[in-house]
């Protein structure tokens, strides 16, 4: 599924200006520990987290993630969005909790499952 379809279906707010929404999403990984995401996330997954500091952009770039969803309407630092834009990382925001958005995203990516 494309990032744009996920954005529309889940009502996500796009926070990065230069983000391409044409990328494919293969799944998702939910964690707030950077080391856990580095160790266990997979390329083209969306990362669901409450973290808002600039290291989320670095980890997303390192792992070639499809993007980041920041939960609970948390506001990322200005430097985070600047770094994400520089690195071509798509960052979304949602009022949903990590639990709720994980379930909604799972249903979107696995409509029959």
N, C-alpha and C positions, 0 to 999 in steps of 0.2 A: 504494500500500500504506500502511496506517496505521502510525503509530509503535508502537502496542502489538503489532502482528503482527511487526514487525521486532525489537522487544525480545525477544519470546518465541522467534522463530525463530533469532536469533543469540545468545541467552543473554546479552544485555547487562544490566549492573547499572545501575539508575536511581539517579542521585545527587541529583536535585532533587525536593524534596518536593511542590511545588505544580504540577508539570508535567502538562499535558494530553497524553494519549497517543492522542488522537483525530485529530490532524493527519495530513494526507497527506504522503507523501514522494515527490518526483518524481525523485530521483536522489541523487548524492553528489558531494562535492568533497573531495579529499585534499590537504592542504597544511599546512605549519607556519609559513608566512609570512603574517602578517596582511594585508599589502598585496596579496599574491597572491589571498587569499580575497576581499578587498573588490573587486578588479578582475575576478575570474573566476567566483565562485560565483553560483548562481541561486537565486531564491526557492524555498522548499520543499525544498531539498536538505539532506541531512545533511552536516555538516562533520566529517571525520575528521582528528584532529590529536594531537600529543603535548603541545601547549601546555596549561598549567594555570592561567595567571594570569587575572585578572579581565577583561582585554581581550577574551578569547574571547566572553564574554557580550555585550559591546558590539558586536563585529563580527557576531555571530549576529543580534542585534536589528536592526542597521543593514541587513543583507541579507535580513531576514525568512526566515532559515533554519529548517528544521524542527527542528533540534537539533544537538547536538555529541556526537561520540563521541571520548572520550579513550582513547588506546591504551596498551599496555604496562603496564597496571595503575597508571599514574601517578595520583597523588592530587592533585586540584585544591586550590588554596588555599581556606581557609574563606570568604574574601571573594569568591572566584569563585562559589561556590555561593550565597552570599547575593545577589549581584548577579543571577545567573541566575534565582533564585526571584523576585526583585523584578521582573525584566523578562519573566517567563513563558517563559524559555528552557529547553528540556529538555536535560539533560546526562546522558550515559551513560558508563560505563567498561567496558573490555574488557581481558582479558589478552593478546589478539591483537595482533600488529604491525599497522601501518598497511597493509602489503601484504596480509596475510591477511584482515583485516576488510573491506578494499576489495573483494577478490574474492568473499568470502562475501555481502556486501551486493549486489554486482552480480548474482550468481546469484539472490538472493532477489527482486530487483526485475525481473529479466529471465529468468524460469524457462525459456523456450524458446530463449534466446540464448546 
